[in-house]
């Protein structure tokens, strides 16, 4: 299952706002970037996870190491 589909299933409100934001940006902001932005705005308690390097592509490795 893709990350976008999983996000829609597990967090529909965040996904709906992210879809609207991505669409309003007219292609300058991807759905994934919009989703992360909206998620932190709706759930500020999750901001430390973003600051600690929990970004796409970092799963399973520390952010200060090379891929």
C-alpha positions in Angstrom: 0.0 0.0 0.0 1.4 3.4 -0.9 2.1 6.0 1.8 -0.6 8.3 0.3 -3.3 5.6 0.5 -2.2 4.7 4.0 -2.3 8.4 5.1 -5.9 8.7 3.6 -7.0 5.7 5.5 -5.4 6.5 8.9 -5.8 10.3 8.9 -8.5 11.4 6.6 -8.9 14.9 8.0 -5.2 15.7 7.7 -5.2 14.2 4.2 -8.2 16.2 3.1 -6.6 19.5 4.2 -3.3 18.5 2.6 -5.0 17.7 -0.7 -6.7 21.1 -0.7 -3.4 22.8 0.1 -1.5 20.9 -2.6 -4.2 21.7 -5.1 -4.3 25.4 -4.2 -0.6 25.6 -4.6 -1.0 24.7 -8.3 1.8 22.2 -8.4 4.4 24.1 -6.3 3.8 21.9 -3.3 3.5 18.1 -3.4 0.8 16.2 -1.5 3.5 14.6 0.8 5.0 18.0 1.7 1.5 19.5 2.2 0.5 16.5 4.4 3.6 16.9 6.6 2.9 20.7 6.9 -0.8 20.2 7.8 0.0 17.3 10.2 2.3 19.5 12.3 -0.2 22.4 12.2 -3.0 20.1 13.4 -0.9 18.1 15.8 1.9 20.3 17.2 2.9 17.6 19.6 4.3 15.7 16.6 6.7 18.5 15.7 9.7 17.0 17.6 9.5 13.9 15.3 9.9 16.1 12.3 12.9 18.0 13.9 14.6 14.7 14.8 14.8 13.6 11.2 11.7 11.6 10.6 11.5 12.5 7.0 10.5 10.4 3.9 13.5 8.2 3.0 14.9 8.1 6.6 13.0 5.0 7.7 15.4 2.6 9.3 18.5 4.8 9.4 19.7 7.7 11.5 19.4 11.2 9.9 23.0 12.0 10.4 24.3 9.0 8.4 24.6 8.6 4.7 22.0 6.6 2.7 
